[in-house]
Amino acid sequence: MLSRSIQRAVYGSRWHIPRVANLSTVSHTIETDNLPPPPHPRKHIPDRQRRSEPSAQSEPPPLLSTPPSPSGTETLPPPNAQSSPLALSDSVRDLLPLLKAQAPHYITVHIHGKPYLLTQGDTLRLPYLQHGVEPGDVLRLNRAINIGSRDYTLKAAAAPPNPKLIYNMNQGKHSYLDERIYVCRAVVMGVESEPLRIKEKTKRRQRKVKTVKSKHRFTVLRVKEVSVVA
């Protein structure tokens, strides 16, 4: 009985073992001389951006600048200027001065794929409203298939067949004269509008009637000049 009570007292008691603090050889002082330098602050930069940064040794390329003109305006080349010389056959070169001397001239121009036979002084009303123009603007018509006078006519060569445009009949059907041969200018006169039209639309076995109003506008041009310059 005595041995059992001794064993219960021994195993049932709690042993308190003191913990040993961690020891270090670094001296903890308040002197600032022994403190390591603070790390340099730097933002996080992804690797792709670091690779694209130029090196410190490379110098940036110099910027090219042109001095402004004193008048404030610049002379730009025409948009349709061609550097190649004008190629004409011998017969056209011989008869072109005769066509130039015999006035007045007529010309057949294409505007959005539709032909118009014009002479100087004619008034042309386009079947649509031309956007981006105002009354007084001068337009150059540079899609002509022929130009002529009373005795002479200069026609454009036939367009070669294009199998890729076999399903589009409006493209690849005509070839145009070189715009350096002639000059055709038209002045925007204004805009005309048709009377208001009202149309009633209905469907079968329905009592609803829809009223549609339409009033189209058209741009009016006056041909200012038609001449041969080559």
Contacts in CASP RR format, 6 or more apart in sequence:
PFRMAT RR
TARGET T0000
AUTHOR 0000-0000-0000
METHOD contacts of the structure
MODEL  1
MLSRSIQRAVYGSRWHIPRVANLSTVSHTIETDNLPPPPHPRKHIPDRQR
RSEPSAQSEPPPLLSTPPSPSGTETLPPPNAQSSPLALSDSVRDLLPLLK
AQAPHYITVHIHGKPYLLTQGDTLRLPYLQHGVEPGDVLRLNRAINIGSR
DYTLKAAAAPPNPKLIYNMNQGKHSYLDERIYVCRAVVMGVESEPLRIKE
KTKRRQRKVKTVKSKHRFTVLRVKEVSVVA
27 34 0 8 1.000
45 53 0 8 1.000
54 60 0 8 1.000
80 142 0 8 1.000
80 179 0 8 1.000
82 180 0 8 1.000
86 178 0 8 1.000
86 180 0 8 1.000
86 181 0 8 1.000
86 230 0 8 1.000
88 96 0 8 1.000
88 230 0 8 1.000
92 154 0 8 1.000
95 152 0 8 1.000
96 154 0 8 1.000
96 181 0 8 1.000
96 228 0 8 1.000
96 230 0 8 1.000
98 151 0 8 1.000
98 152 0 8 1.000
99 105 0 8 1.000
99 147 0 8 1.000
99 148 0 8 1.000
99 149 0 8 1.000
99 152 0 8 1.000
99 154 0 8 1.000
99 228 0 8 1.000
100 227 0 8 1.000
100 228 0 8 1.000
100 229 0 8 1.000
100 230 0 8 1.000
102 149 0 8 1.000
102 150 0 8 1.000
102 151 0 8 1.000
102 152 0 8 1.000
103 149 0 8 1.000
103 227 0 8 1.000
104 119 0 8 1.000
104 120 0 8 1.000
104 149 0 8 1.000
104 226 0 8 1.000
105 119 0 8 1.000
105 120 0 8 1.000
105 147 0 8 1.000
105 148 0 8 1.000
105 149 0 8 1.000
105 182 0 8 1.000
105 226 0 8 1.000
105 227 0 8 1.000
105 228 0 8 1.000
106 117 0 8 1.000
106 118 0 8 1.000
106 119 0 8 1.000
106 147 0 8 1.000
106 148 0 8 1.000
106 149 0 8 1.000
106 226 0 8 1.000
107 117 0 8 1.000
107 118 0 8 1.000
107 119 0 8 1.000
107 141 0 8 1.000
107 144 0 8 1.000
107 146 0 8 1.000
107 147 0 8 1.000
107 148 0 8 1.000
107 182 0 8 1.000
107 184 0 8 1.000
107 226 0 8 1.000
108 115 0 8 1.000
108 116 0 8 1.000
108 117 0 8 1.000
108 118 0 8 1.000
108 144 0 8 1.000
108 145 0 8 1.000
108 146 0 8 1.000
108 147 0 8 1.000
109 115 0 8 1.000
109 116 0 8 1.000
109 118 0 8 1.000
109 141 0 8 1.000
109 143 0 8 1.000
109 144 0 8 1.000
109 145 0 8 1.000
109 184 0 8 1.000
110 116 0 8 1.000
110 143 0 8 1.000
110 144 0 8 1.000
110 145 0 8 1.000
110 174 0 8 1.000
110 176 0 8 1.000
111 126 0 8 1.000
111 141 0 8 1.000
111 143 0 8 1.000
112 128 0 8 1.000
113 143 0 8 1.000
113 170 0 8 1.000
114 127 0 8 1.000
115 145 0 8 1.000
116 124 0 8 1.000
118 124 0 8 1.000
118 141 0 8 1.000
118 184 0 8 1.000
118 223 0 8 1.000
118 226 0 8 1.000
119 223 0 8 1.000
119 226 0 8 1.000
120 223 0 8 1.000
120 224 0 8 1.000
120 225 0 8 1.000
120 226 0 8 1.000
121 222 0 8 1.000
121 223 0 8 1.000
121 224 0 8 1.000
122 222 0 8 1.000
122 223 0 8 1.000
123 189 0 8 1.000
123 220 0 8 1.000
123 221 0 8 1.000
123 222 0 8 1.000
123 223 0 8 1.000
124 186 0 8 1.000
124 220 0 8 1.000
124 221 0 8 1.000
124 222 0 8 1.000
124 223 0 8 1.000
125 192 0 8 1.000
125 218 0 8 1.000
125 219 0 8 1.000
125 220 0 8 1.000
125 221 0 8 1.000
126 218 0 8 1.000
126 219 0 8 1.000
126 220 0 8 1.000
126 221 0 8 1.000
127 218 0 8 1.000
128 218 0 8 1.000
128 219 0 8 1.000
129 191 0 8 1.000
129 216 0 8 1.000
129 217 0 8 1.000
129 218 0 8 1.000
129 219 0 8 1.000
130 188 0 8 1.000
130 219 0 8 1.000
133 139 0 8 1.000
133 188 0 8 1.000
133 219 0 8 1.000
134 188 0 8 1.000
135 188 0 8 1.000
135 189 0 8 1.000
135 190 0 8 1.000
135 191 0 8 1.000
136 187 0 8 1.000
136 188 0 8 1.000
136 189 0 8 1.000
137 187 0 8 1.000
137 188 0 8 1.000
138 185 0 8 1.000
138 186 0 8 1.000
138 187 0 8 1.000
138 188 0 8 1.000
138 224 0 8 1.000
139 185 0 8 1.000
139 186 0 8 1.000
139 187 0 8 1.000
139 188 0 8 1.000
139 221 0 8 1.000
140 183 0 8 1.000
140 184 0 8 1.000
140 185 0 8 1.000
140 186 0 8 1.000
141 184 0 8 1.000
141 185 0 8 1.000
141 186 0 8 1.000
142 176 0 8 1.000
142 179 0 8 1.000
142 184 0 8 1.000
143 176 0 8 1.000
144 156 0 8 1.000
144 176 0 8 1.000
144 177 0 8 1.000
144 179 0 8 1.000
144 182 0 8 1.000
144 184 0 8 1.000
145 155 0 8 1.000
145 156 0 8 1.000
145 174 0 8 1.000
145 175 0 8 1.000
145 176 0 8 1.000
145 177 0 8 1.000
146 153 0 8 1.000
146 154 0 8 1.000
146 155 0 8 1.000
146 156 0 8 1.000
146 177 0 8 1.000
147 153 0 8 1.000
147 154 0 8 1.000
147 177 0 8 1.000
147 181 0 8 1.000
147 182 0 8 1.000
147 226 0 8 1.000
147 228 0 8 1.000
148 154 0 8 1.000
154 177 0 8 1.000
154 181 0 8 1.000
156 174 0 8 1.000
156 175 0 8 1.000
156 176 0 8 1.000
156 177 0 8 1.000
157 175 0 8 1.000
158 175 0 8 1.000
159 172 0 8 1.000
159 173 0 8 1.000
159 174 0 8 1.000
159 175 0 8 1.000
162 172 0 8 1.000
165 171 0 8 1.000
165 172 0 8 1.000
180 229 0 8 1.000
180 230 0 8 1.000
181 228 0 8 1.000
181 229 0 8 1.000
181 230 0 8 1.000
182 226 0 8 1.000
182 227 0 8 1.000
182 228 0 8 1.000
182 229 0 8 1.000
182 230 0 8 1.000
183 225 0 8 1.000
183 226 0 8 1.000
183 227 0 8 1.000
183 229 0 8 1.000
184 223 0 8 1.000
184 225 0 8 1.000
184 226 0 8 1.000
185 223 0 8 1.000
185 224 0 8 1.000
185 225 0 8 1.000
186 221 0 8 1.000
186 222 0 8 1.000
186 223 0 8 1.000
186 224 0 8 1.000
187 221 0 8 1.000
187 222 0 8 1.000
187 224 0 8 1.000
188 219 0 8 1.000
188 220 0 8 1.000
188 221 0 8 1.000
189 220 0 8 1.000
189 221 0 8 1.000
189 222 0 8 1.000
190 219 0 8 1.000
190 220 0 8 1.000
191 217 0 8 1.000
191 218 0 8 1.000
191 219 0 8 1.000
191 220 0 8 1.000
192 217 0 8 1.000
192 218 0 8 1.000
192 220 0 8 1.000
193 215 0 8 1.000
193 216 0 8 1.000
193 217 0 8 1.000
193 218 0 8 1.000
194 215 0 8 1.000
194 216 0 8 1.000
194 217 0 8 1.000
194 218 0 8 1.000
195 215 0 8 1.000
196 213 0 8 1.000
196 214 0 8 1.000
196 215 0 8 1.000
197 213 0 8 1.000
197 214 0 8 1.000
197 215 0 8 1.000
198 211 0 8 1.000
198 212 0 8 1.000
198 213 0 8 1.000
199 211 0 8 1.000
199 212 0 8 1.000
199 214 0 8 1.000
200 209 0 8 1.000
200 210 0 8 1.000
200 211 0 8 1.000
200 212 0 8 1.000
201 209 0 8 1.000
201 210 0 8 1.000
201 211 0 8 1.000
201 212 0 8 1.000
202 208 0 8 1.000
202 209 0 8 1.000
202 210 0 8 1.000
END
